[in-house]
Amino acid sequence: EVQLQASGGGLVQPGGTLRLSCATSGFIFDDYAIGWFRQAPGKEREGVSCISGSSGRSYYVDSVKGRFTVSRDSAKNTVYLQMNSLKPEDTAVYYCATSRLIDYDGTCTPQVYEYNRWGQGTQVTVSS
């Protein structure tokens, strides 16, 4: 059974940092890209970042470039999202998910429709 568990969210002041973790099991970790997504109240779920399983290459949406860093630890089957310089607009429930298809080409984009196995989210609140 495929399982993903996001954790590490919390309340942080603007400019602060958080590191989210996505612990996974039940599939071959290096065969799939892992994406990070977020959903704010009243808004659609949006992609934030992803990391390729086969190459380790990452992708970031413009709103988080230079502030967020995604990484993966194959020994622990875990993906991390380091979030620095947090802004109130980063407030959302954050989710991780695996790509629908095996990652053959070493690239990824965090398009929601490309991911089909989701973990439960973790709340990130950026507020003073």
C-alpha positions as CSV (number, residue, x, y, z in Angstrom):
1,E,0.0,0.0,0.0
2,V,1.3,3.4,-1.0
3,Q,1.6,5.8,1.8
4,L,2.8,9.4,2.1
5,Q,2.8,11.4,5.3
6,A,3.5,15.1,5.3
7,S,4.7,16.7,8.5
8,G,6.5,19.7,9.9
9,G,3.9,22.4,9.4
10,G,3.1,25.0,12.1
11,L,2.7,28.7,12.9
12,V,5.7,30.9,12.0
13,Q,6.2,34.7,11.7
14,P,6.8,36.4,8.4
15,G,10.4,35.9,7.4
16,G,10.6,32.6,9.4
17,T,11.5,29.1,8.3
18,L,10.0,25.7,8.3
19,R,11.1,22.3,7.0
20,L,8.4,20.0,5.8
21,S,8.9,16.2,5.5
22,C,7.2,13.7,3.3
23,A,7.7,10.2,4.5
24,T,6.8,7.6,1.9
25,S,6.4,3.8,1.7
26,G,4.9,1.2,-0.5
27,F,6.5,2.0,-3.9
28,I,10.0,2.2,-5.4
29,F,11.0,5.6,-4.2
30,D,13.6,6.4,-6.9
31,D,11.2,5.5,-9.8
32,Y,8.8,8.5,-9.2
33,A,8.9,12.2,-8.9
34,I,7.6,13.7,-5.7
35,G,5.7,16.9,-5.8
36,W,4.8,19.5,-3.2
37,F,1.5,21.3,-3.4
38,R,-0.5,23.7,-1.3
39,Q,-4.1,24.7,-1.0
40,A,-5.2,27.9,0.7
41,P,-8.8,28.4,1.9
42,G,-11.1,29.1,-1.0
43,K,-8.4,28.4,-3.6
44,E,-7.5,25.6,-5.8
45,R,-4.6,23.3,-5.0
46,E,-1.5,24.5,-6.7
47,G,1.9,23.1,-7.4
48,V,4.9,24.5,-5.5
49,S,7.9,22.3,-6.3
50,C,8.9,18.8,-7.3
51,I,11.9,16.6,-7.5
52,S,12.7,13.9,-10.0
53,G,13.3,10.4,-8.6
54,S,15.7,9.3,-11.3
55,S,17.9,12.5,-11.6
56,G,17.3,14.5,-8.5
57,R,16.5,17.6,-10.6
58,S,14.0,20.0,-9.0
59,Y,11.5,22.5,-10.2
60,Y,10.0,25.5,-8.5
61,V,7.1,27.8,-9.3
62,D,8.1,31.4,-9.6
63,S,6.5,32.5,-6.3
64,V,8.8,30.3,-4.2
65,K,12.0,30.4,-6.3
66,G,15.0,31.4,-4.1
67,R,13.1,30.8,-0.9
68,F,12.1,27.1,-1.0
69,T,14.4,24.1,-1.5
70,V,13.3,20.6,-2.2
71,S,15.5,17.6,-1.5
72,R,15.2,13.8,-1.2
73,D,16.8,11.1,0.9
74,S,16.6,7.8,-0.8
75,A,17.9,5.9,2.3
76,K,14.9,7.2,4.2
77,N,12.4,7.3,1.4
78,T,11.7,10.9,2.4
79,V,11.4,14.2,0.6
80,Y,11.9,17.5,2.3
81,L,10.8,21.1,1.5
82,Q,12.9,23.7,3.2
83,M,10.9,26.9,3.3
84,N,12.8,30.2,4.1
85,S,11.7,33.8,4.1
86,L,8.1,32.8,4.6
87,K,5.3,35.2,3.6
88,P,1.7,35.4,4.7
89,E,0.7,34.3,1.2
90,D,2.5,31.0,1.8
91,T,-0.2,30.1,4.3
92,A,-1.9,26.9,3.2
93,V,-2.2,23.2,3.8
94,Y,0.8,21.6,2.1
95,Y,0.6,18.2,0.5
96,C,3.1,15.8,-1.1
97,A,2.3,13.3,-3.8
98,T,3.9,10.9,-6.2
99,S,3.9,11.3,-10.0
100,R,1.4,9.3,-11.9
101,L,4.0,7.9,-14.3
102,I,7.4,6.4,-13.7
103,D,10.0,9.1,-14.0
104,Y,12.0,8.1,-17.0
105,D,13.3,11.4,-18.3
106,G,14.6,13.0,-15.1
107,T,12.4,16.0,-15.2
108,C,9.2,17.0,-13.3
109,T,6.7,19.8,-13.1
110,P,4.3,20.2,-10.2
111,Q,1.1,19.9,-12.2
112,V,-1.7,18.5,-10.0
113,Y,-3.0,16.2,-12.8
114,E,0.4,14.5,-13.1
115,Y,0.2,13.2,-9.5
116,N,-2.1,10.5,-8.3
117,R,-1.1,9.3,-4.8
118,W,-1.5,11.9,-2.1
119,G,-0.7,12.1,1.5
120,Q,-2.6,14.0,4.1
121,G,-1.6,17.6,4.4
122,T,0.2,19.7,7.0
123,Q,-0.9,23.2,7.9
124,V,1.5,26.1,7.4
125,T,0.4,29.4,8.8
126,V,2.6,32.5,8.4
127,S,1.3,35.3,10.6
128,S,2.6,37.8,13.0
